[in-house]
Amino acid sequence: MPPKLYKPLPSTWRICRFFWPQVRQHRALILSSLAALLGEVVLRLLEPWPLKFIFDRVLHSKQSARWNFLTAFDNADATTLLTWAALSVVAITGLRALFSYWSTIGFAQLGNRILTEVRQRLNRHLQYLSLSFHTKARTGDLFVRVTNDVGLLQDVTVAALLPTLAKVLVVAGMLGLMFWMNWRLALLSLSVLPLLWFRTAHLSKRIGETARKQRRRQGALAATTAEMIGAIKTVQALSLQGTFAQTMTNASNKDLKQDLQGKRLSANLGRSVDLLLAVATALVLWYGARLVMAGRMTAGDLLVFLAYLKFAYRPIQDFSKYTARLAKASAAAERVIDLLEHVPEVRDLPGAVPAPAFSGRVQFDAVTFAYDEHKPVLNALDVDIQPGQQVAVVGPSGSGKSTLVSLILRLYDPTKGCVRIDGQDIRGFTLDSLRSGMSVVLQDTCLFAASVRDNIAYAAPEASPDEIEAAARLANAHEFIMALPQGYATPLAERGMTLSHGERQRLAIARAAIRRASILILDEPTTGLDKKNERAVLEALDRVRQGRTTFLVTHDLNQIVRADLIIYLEGGRILEQGTHAQLMPLNGHYASLFKTHWPQANVAFMQAPSALAS
């Protein structure tokens, strides 16, 4: 057989091997479903025999019946025999339907449970993947993998794959009986299998390739849609609706062509299978009828044989029917597995322990970091921050300020060197415990589609309503919260877009305040605020950072000059560090930046530097 026909096998084996740990956890459900399936198989094998009994005994075939084990009915009249045969048809079919129901429900439960676990696992894994992964991945494509791909896998597994696999037992039983009844007819019925196998393998491969391309294209289409919706304000402001509409139209047309190609191939496979099965049936009917006429088998035997032939080939017909769906499910499963097998660059190391309560000392020990190994963003940083110090990180855009504070949160790991808190390498702590010991307020505040109370309490789920209100008061947020329609119970829109930027920032500060962490990270918390909101936010920040080691990335003059330590970054290196009063007389990089960006304040500083620092 050509090697290309084996190409789908590694993918199938990979999928089975990956999901087997989830499957084997449900042994009891598997065994009960298999028991019901076994009952269905036995009854399925018995289904044609009442018809044989009618043909060979009731209709008085000239040939003697092959099996005379029902001697109790030898003296019964034809009406009685016909009645018992008809009742047995109803009884066998009814029992088989009952067993079929139990096995179908059992396999459906199994598929639903396993794939629910897979979706939960995928969600957890996605949240723990490193920030470097998320900066490169497209949000819409990830959304498709978590929802559509897992949903497609679940639907097809329950609706197509498990029932098809279950029929393998039926086929095995029927083929065994067919060879027992007449091995020549059995071989004749299987004569079309080589052609059927080659045709199915060839078309299935093409259908699988088409399905993979289509899933990738649909992921890209979803990513483009998510990008458009996420930037809808910019799209409308720049009148880009036509551009995005054309992009979506082109992508949709290509997806439509891919889908039609898959359906055309699937229909081609279905027709080929039907034709070859018709050839097999015709051969059996022709040769079997000659055997009946020659007295070498009964008409009932031929009837049973043809019934078995029909049922034995039904899984192949079902496979051709479900090929396109199974190919899509396989492509979806591969995309899910690719995501689950992606190892986070930042993760709990072996032997990591829960972090203790921090006192707040932070050290950068020869820290070098690069997103690309050939272009370091930070280079050989050495700095020692004492507990409770207020640290301002300044420098030109792109100098690595936000990256520096991201290393404290361990959103990234240093390429060289290490970050220490209270003298301990932070890689020795579990990620959850490390980050729970810090509070963060970012420039782009993210609020969730939940109530105001829940958004504040996310940082401390065990907080009481009084503690939530106290944090809101500390952040200058209580007044505007109470003005909302339902106060603290008011539901917010996605990303808090129903609030102003200043209100969102104050809620973020409240969220930082309610977590009693000794380390506070503030990344451009006042950018984009008007004077009134800026003043309210700064007042809140002054209260929140009392007694905490605070890292402040900012361009705000009043915040910088009051810092206990100013770190000047440029080109990924710390060129200067000290207080405002220490750095200005040096007339170096910081002084030059200060004079360039805040010339009006420079005169005031030269006249009374202590006034600015107060």
C-alpha positions in Angstrom: 0.0 0.0 0.0 1.4 3.5 -0.8 2.9 5.2 2.2 0.6 8.2 1.8 -2.4 6.1 2.8 -0.8 5.7 6.2 -0.5 9.4 6.8 -3.8 9.8 8.7 -2.8 7.1 11.1 -0.3 9.0 13.2 -2.8 11.8 13.7 -5.5 9.3 14.8 -3.1 7.6 17.1 -1.9 10.9 18.5 -5.5 11.9 19.3 -6.4 8.6 20.9 -3.2 8.6 23.0 -3.8 12.1 24.1 -7.4 11.7 25.2 -7.0 8.2 26.7 -6.2 9.4 30.2 -9.6 11.2 30.3 -11.3 8.1 28.9 -10.0 5.6 31.4 -11.2 7.6 34.4 -14.7 6.6 33.5 -14.3 2.8 33.7 -17.7 2.1 35.3 -19.6 4.0 32.6 -17.5 2.4 29.8 -18.2 -1.2 31.2 -21.9 -0.6 31.5 -22.1 0.9 28.0 -20.1 -2.0 26.6 -22.4 -4.5 28.3 -25.4 -2.8 26.8 -23.6 -2.8 23.4 -22.9 -6.5 23.8 -26.6 -7.2 24.3 -27.4 -5.1 21.3 -24.9 -7.1 19.2 -26.3 -10.5 20.2 -29.8 -9.4 19.4 -28.7 -7.8 16.2 -27.3 -11.2 15.1 -30.6 -12.9 16.0 -32.8 -10.4 14.1 -32.8 -12.2 10.7 -33.5 -15.7 12.1 -37.3 -15.5 12.5 -37.4 -14.7 8.7 -35.3 -17.7 8.0 -37.6 -19.8 10.2 -40.6 -18.6 8.2 -39.0 -19.3 4.9 -37.7 -22.7 5.8 -40.5 -24.0 8.0 -43.7 -22.0 7.4 -43.4 -21.6 3.7 -42.2 -25.3 3.5 -39.2 -24.8 1.4 -38.3 -28.0 -0.6 -34.9 -28.0 0.9 -34.6 -29.1 4.5 -33.6 -26.5 7.0 -29.9 -26.5 7.8 -30.4 -26.3 11.5 -33.2 -28.5 13.1 -32.8 -27.5 16.7 -36.4 -26.3 17.0 -37.9 -29.8 17.0 -40.7 -28.6 19.4 -42.4 -26.9 16.5 -42.2 -29.8 14.2 -45.9 -30.7 14.7 -47.2 -27.2 15.0 -49.5 -25.8 12.3 -48.4 -23.0 10.0 -50.4 -20.3 11.7 -48.9 -21.1 15.1 -45.4 -21.1 13.6 -46.1 -17.8 11.9 -47.4 -16.2 15.1 -44.4 -17.3 17.1 -42.0 -16.0 14.4 -43.8 -12.7 14.2 -43.8 -12.3 18.0 -40.1 -13.2 18.2 -39.4 -10.4 15.6 -41.2 -7.9 17.9 -39.4 -9.2 21.0 -35.9 -9.3 19.5 -36.3 -5.8 18.0 -37.8 -4.4 21.2 -35.0 -5.8 23.4 -32.4 -4.6 20.9 -33.9 -1.1 20.9 -33.7 -1.1 24.7 -30.1 -2.2 24.8 -29.3 0.3 22.0 -30.8 3.1 24.0 -28.7 2.2 27.0 -25.5 2.0 25.0 -26.2 5.2 23.1 -27.0 7.2 26.3 -23.9 5.7 28.0 -21.6 6.6 25.2 -23.2 10.0 24.9 -22.5 10.6 28.6 -19.0 9.4 28.2 -18.3 11.7 25.3 -19.9 14.7 27.1 -18.0 14.1 30.3 -14.7 13.6 28.6 -15.0 16.7 26.4 -16.3 18.9 29.2 -13.1 18.0 31.1 -11.1 18.7 27.9 -12.7 22.2 27.6 -12.1 22.9 31.3 -8.5 21.7 31.0 -8.0 23.9 27.8 -9.4 26.9 29.6 -7.0 26.5 32.6 -4.1 25.8 30.3 -4.8 28.9 28.2 -4.8 31.1 31.3 -1.4 29.8 32.4 0.3 30.1 29.1 3.0 32.7 29.2 2.5 36.3 28.2 5.0 35.8 25.3 2.5 33.3 23.8 -0.5 35.5 24.1 1.3 38.5 22.6 1.9 36.4 19.4 -1.4 34.4 19.3 -4.5 35.8 17.7 -7.4 36.1 20.2 -10.1 35.1 17.7 -8.3 31.9 16.8 -7.9 30.9 20.4 -11.6 31.6 21.0 -12.5 29.3 18.1 -10.3 26.5 19.6 -11.8 26.8 23.0 -15.5 26.9 21.8 -16.0 25.7 18.2 -13.2 23.2 18.0 -14.0 21.5 21.3 -17.7 21.7 20.5 -17.2 20.1 17.1 -15.1 17.4 18.6 -17.8 16.8 21.2 -20.7 16.7 18.7 -19.0 14.4 16.2 -17.6 12.0 18.9 -21.1 11.5 20.3 -23.0 11.6 17.1 -20.7 9.7 14.7 -17.5 8.3 16.0 -18.6 6.3 19.0 -21.7 4.7 17.2 -19.4 3.8 14.3 -16.8 2.2 16.5 -19.6 0.4 18.4 -20.7 -1.3 15.2 -17.4 -2.9 14.8 -18.5 -5.6 17.2 -21.7 -6.2 15.1 -19.5 -6.5 12.0 -17.2 -9.0 13.6 -20.1 -11.2 14.8 -21.8 -11.1 11.4 -18.7 -11.9 9.5 -18.1 -14.9 11.8 -21.5 -16.3 11.1 -21.3 -15.6 7.4 -18.1 -17.7 7.2 -19.8 -20.4 9.3 -22.8 -20.5 7.0 -20.9 -20.5 3.7 -17.3 -19.5 3.5 -17.4 -19.2 -0.3 -20.2 -16.6 -0.2 -18.4 -14.8 2.6 -15.2 -14.5 0.6 -17.3 -13.3 -2.4 -19.0 -10.7 -0.3 -15.5 -9.4 0.8 -14.1 -9.3 -2.7 -14.8 -5.6 -3.1 -12.9 -4.7 0.1 -9.5 -3.9 -1.6 -11.1 -1.5 -4.0 -13.2 0.0 -1.2 -10.2 0.4 1.0 -8.1 2.2 -1.6 -11.0 4.5 -2.7 -11.9 5.3 0.9 -8.3 5.9 2.0 -7.5 8.2 -1.0 -10.6 10.3 -0.7 -10.5 10.4 3.1 -7.0 11.8 3.0 -8.1 14.6 0.6 -11.1 15.3 2.8 -8.9 15.5 5.9 -6.5 18.0 4.2 -9.5 20.1 3.1 -10.9 20.0 6.7 -7.6 21.1 8.2 -7.3 24.0 5.8 -10.9 25.0 6.5 -10.4 25.0 10.3 -7.2 27.2 10.0 -9.1 29.6 7.7 -12.0 29.8 10.1 -9.6 30.5 12.9 -8.1 33.3 10.9 -11.5 34.6 10.0 -12.5 34.7 13.7 -9.3 36.4 14.6 -10.0 39.2 12.0 -13.5 39.6 13.4 -12.2 39.8 17.0 -9.6 42.4 15.9 -12.3 44.5 14.1 -14.7 44.4 17.1 -11.9 45.1 19.6 -10.9 48.2 17.6 -14.3 49.3 16.5 -13.7 52.9 17.6 -10.7 53.1 15.4 -12.4 51.3 12.5 -15.3 53.8 12.6 -13.0 56.9 13.1 -10.9 56.0 10.1 -13.8 54.8 8.0 -12.3 51.3 7.6 -15.7 49.5 7.5 -15.3 48.9 3.8 -11.8 47.6 4.1 -12.7 45.1 6.8 -16.0 44.1 5.0 -13.9 43.3 1.9 -11.4 41.3 3.9 -14.3 39.3 5.5 -16.0 38.8 2.2 -12.8 37.4 0.6 -12.2 35.1 3.6 -15.8 33.9 3.6 -15.7 33.1 -0.1 -12.5 31.1 0.3 -14.1 29.3 3.3 -17.2 28.6 1.2 -15.1 27.1 -1.7 -13.2 25.0 0.9 -16.5 23.7 2.4 -17.9 22.9 -1.0 -14.8 21.0 -2.0 -15.1 18.9 1.2 -18.8 18.2 0.5 -18.0 17.3 -3.1 -15.3 14.8 -2.0 -17.6 13.4 0.7 -20.4 12.9 -1.8 -18.0 11.3 -4.2 -16.9 8.8 -1.5 -20.5 8.0 -0.6 -21.5 7.2 -4.1 -18.4 5.1 -4.6 -19.1 3.1 -1.5 -22.7 2.6 -2.5 -21.7 1.3 -5.9 -19.1 -1.1 -4.6 -21.5 -2.4 -2.0 -24.1 -2.9 -4.7 -21.6 -5.0 -6.7 -20.9 -7.1 -3.6 -24.6 -7.7 -3.0 -25.2 -8.6 -6.6 -22.4 -11.2 -6.6 -23.7 -12.8 -3.4 -27.3 -12.8 -4.7 -26.2 -14.3 -8.0 -24.0 -17.0 -6.5 -26.3 -17.6 -3.5 -29.4 -18.1 -5.7 -27.5 -20.7 -7.7 -26.7 -22.6 -4.5 -30.4 -22.5 -3.4 -31.5 -23.8 -6.8 -28.8 -26.5 -6.5 -30.1 -27.5 -3.1 -26.8 -26.7 -1.3 -28.5 -24.1 0.9 -32.0 -23.0 1.8 -33.7 -19.8 0.8 -33.7 -18.8 4.5 -30.0 -19.2 4.7 -29.6 -16.8 1.7 -32.0 -14.4 3.3 -30.0 -14.4 6.6 -26.8 -14.0 4.6 -28.0 -11.0 2.7 -29.3 -9.4 5.9 -25.9 -9.9 7.5 -24.2 -8.5 4.4 -26.3 -5.4 4.6 -25.6 -4.8 8.3 -21.9 -5.8 8.0 -21.3 -3.1 5.4 -23.4 -0.4 7.1 -20.5 0.9 9.2 -18.6 1.6 6.0 -21.5 3.4 4.6 -21.8 5.4 7.9 -18.1 6.2 7.7 -18.5 7.6 4.2 -21.5 9.6 5.4 -19.6 11.0 8.4 -16.2 11.3 6.7 -16.3 15.1 6.3 -17.5 15.6 9.9 -14.9 13.2 11.2 -12.2 14.9 9.3 -13.3 18.3 10.7 -13.3 16.7 14.2 -9.8 15.3 13.6 -8.6 18.7 12.5 -10.3 20.4 15.5 -8.7 17.8 17.8 -5.3 18.4 16.4 -5.7 22.2 17.0 -6.9 21.5 20.6 -3.9 19.2 21.2 -1.4 21.6 19.7 -2.6 24.2 22.2 -2.6 21.8 25.2 0.9 20.6 24.3 2.2 24.1 24.2 4.4 24.3 27.3 4.3 27.7 29.2 7.7 29.4 29.2 6.9 30.7 32.7 5.6 27.9 35.0 6.0 26.5 38.4 9.4 24.8 38.6 9.9 21.5 40.3 10.1 22.0 44.1 8.4 25.4 44.0 6.9 26.4 47.3 4.2 28.8 48.3 5.5 32.3 48.9 5.5 33.7 52.5 4.2 37.1 53.3 6.7 39.5 51.8 8.4 42.4 53.6 9.0 44.1 50.3 12.7 44.0 49.5 13.3 43.5 45.7 16.6 42.9 44.1 17.6 42.6 40.4 20.8 40.6 40.3 22.6 40.9 36.9 19.2 40.6 35.1 19.2 40.3 31.3 16.0 39.7 29.3 15.2 39.5 25.6 12.1 38.7 23.7 14.4 37.8 20.9 17.7 36.3 21.9 19.6 38.6 19.5 18.0 41.8 20.9 18.1 42.2 24.7 15.5 44.5 26.1 17.2 44.7 29.5 20.9 44.2 30.0 22.7 43.3 33.2 20.4 45.2 35.7 21.6 45.5 39.3 19.4 47.3 41.8 18.4 46.8 45.4 15.1 48.2 46.6 14.4 48.3 50.3 11.0 47.6 51.9 8.6 50.5 51.7 10.7 52.5 49.2 8.8 54.4 46.5 10.6 53.7 43.2 10.0 55.7 40.0 11.1 54.0 36.7 11.8 56.6 34.0 13.4 56.7 30.6 12.6 57.1 26.9 9.9 55.1 25.2 11.0 51.5 24.5 13.7 51.5 27.1 12.2 48.5 29.0 10.3 50.2 31.9 7.2 48.0 31.6 9.3 44.9 31.0 11.2 45.6 34.3 8.0 45.5 36.4 6.7 42.5 34.4 9.7 40.6 35.6 8.8 41.2 39.2 5.3 39.7 38.5 7.1 36.9 36.7 5.1 37.5 33.6 8.5 36.7 32.0 11.6 35.0 33.3 15.0 36.7 32.9 17.3 35.3 30.2 20.2 35.7 32.7 20.4 36.6 36.3 17.5 36.5 38.7 14.9 38.7 40.5 14.8 38.2 44.3 12.2 39.2 46.8 13.3 39.2 50.5 16.5 37.5 49.3 14.8 34.6 47.6 14.8 33.9 43.8 11.1 34.3 42.8 11.3 31.3 40.6 11.4 29.2 43.7 7.8 30.3 44.5 4.6 29.0 42.9 3.2 31.5 40.5 -0.2 31.9 42.2 1.4 32.6 45.6 4.0 35.0 44.2 1.5 37.1 42.3 -1.0 37.1 45.2 1.6 38.9 47.2 1.5 41.9 44.9 -1.0 44.5 43.8 -1.1 46.0 40.3 -2.6 49.0 38.6 -2.0 49.1 34.8 -2.4 51.9 32.2 -5.0 49.9 30.3 -7.3 48.9 33.2 -9.3 45.7 32.5 -12.7 45.4 34.2 -14.9 42.4 33.7 -18.6 42.0 32.8 -19.6 41.5 36.4 -20.9 43.8 39.2 -18.8 46.6 40.7 -18.5 44.7 43.9 -17.2 41.6 42.1 -14.7 43.5 40.1 -13.1 44.9 43.3 -13.3 41.6 45.1 -11.5 39.7 42.4 -8.2 40.6 44.1 -9.5 39.2 47.4 -12.4 36.8 47.0 -12.8 36.4 50.7 -13.3 40.2 51.3 -16.5 41.3 53.1 -18.8 44.0 51.8 -17.4 46.4 54.4 -13.9 45.7 53.3 -14.9 46.3 49.6 -16.5 49.6 50.5 -13.4 50.6 52.6 -11.2 49.9 49.6 -13.4 51.9 47.3 -13.3 54.9 49.7 -9.5 54.6 49.8 -9.5 54.8 46.0 -11.9 57.8 45.8 -14.4 55.5 44.1 -17.2 55.2 46.7 -19.0 58.4 45.6 -19.3 57.7 41.9 -20.2 54.0 42.7 -23.1 55.1 44.8 -24.3 57.3 42.0 -24.6 54.2 39.7 -28.1 52.7 39.3 -27.6 49.8 41.6 -24.5 51.0 43.6 -22.0 48.2 44.2 -24.4 45.7 42.6 -24.4 47.6 39.2 -23.3 45.2 36.4 -20.5 46.6 34.2 -20.2 46.2 30.5 -17.3 44.2 29.0 -14.0 45.8 29.9 -16.0 48.4 32.0 -16.7 50.5 28.9 -19.8 52.1 30.5 -17.4 53.9 32.9 -15.0 56.8 32.2 -11.3 56.1 32.1 -10.8 57.8 35.4 -13.6 55.8 37.0 -12.1 52.6 35.7 -8.7 53.6 37.1 -10.2 54.2 40.6 -11.9 50.8 40.6 -8.5 49.3 39.6 -6.9 51.1 42.6 -9.6 49.8 44.9 -8.9 46.3 43.6 -5.2 46.9 44.4 -6.0 48.3 47.8 -8.2 45.4 49.0 -5.3 43.0 48.5 -3.0 43.7 51.4 0.2 43.2 49.5 3.5 44.6 50.5 4.5 45.3 46.8 2.5 47.6 44.6 3.2 48.0 40.9 1.8 51.0 39.0 2.3 51.2 35.3 1.3 54.6 33.9 -1.8 54.8 36.1 -2.6 58.4 35.2 -2.1 58.4 31.4 -5.0 59.8 29.5 -6.7 61.3 32.5 -8.0 64.9 32.7 -6.8 67.1 35.5 -9.8 66.4 37.8 -9.6 62.6 37.4 -5.8 62.7 37.6 -6.0 64.5 40.9 -8.5 62.0 42.3 -6.4 59.1 41.2 -3.2 60.6 42.6 -4.8 61.2 45.9 -6.0 57.6 46.0 -2.5 56.3 45.0 -0.9 58.3 47.8 -3.1 56.6 50.3 -2.8 53.1 48.8 1.0 53.0 48.5 1.7 54.0 52.1 3.9 51.4 53.8 4.3 49.4 50.5 7.3 48.9 48.2 6.0 50.8 45.2 7.2 50.6 41.6 5.9 53.5 39.5 6.3 53.7 35.8 5.3 57.2 34.9 6.0 60.5 33.2 4.3 62.5 35.9 6.7 65.1 37.3 5.1 65.3 40.8 5.3 61.6 41.2 8.9 61.3 40.0 10.4 64.0 42.2 8.8 62.6 45.3 10.2 59.1 44.8 12.7 57.6 47.2 14.6 56.1 44.3 14.6 57.0 40.6 15.8 54.4 38.1 16.7 55.9 34.7 16.6 53.3 32.0 17.9 53.7 28.4 18.8 51.0 25.9 17.9 48.4 28.4 20.5 49.5 31.0 20.3 51.4 34.2 22.3 54.5 33.5 21.5 56.4 36.7 19.7 55.8 40.0 19.1 58.0 43.0 16.8 60.6 44.3 15.7 63.6 42.2 17.9 65.9 44.3 20.9 63.6 43.8 20.5 63.1 40.0 19.8 66.7 38.9 23.2 68.2 39.9 24.9 65.4 37.9 23.5 67.0 34.8 23.4 63.5 33.2 20.7 61.6 31.4 17.9 62.1 33.9 18.6 65.8 34.2 18.6 66.1 30.4 15.3 64.3 30.2 13.8 66.4 33.0 14.9 69.7 31.4 13.6 68.6 27.9 10.2 67.4 29.0 9.5 69.7 31.9 11.4 73.0 31.2 8.9 75.0 33.2 9.6 72.9 36.3 13.3 73.1 35.8 13.4 76.8 36.7 11.4 76.1 39.9 13.8 73.3 40.8 16.9 75.4 40.3 15.4 78.0 42.6 13.9 75.7 45.2 14.5 72.0 44.6 13.2 71.0 48.0 9.8 72.5 47.1 9.3 70.1 44.2 10.4 67.1 46.3 8.0 67.9 49.1 
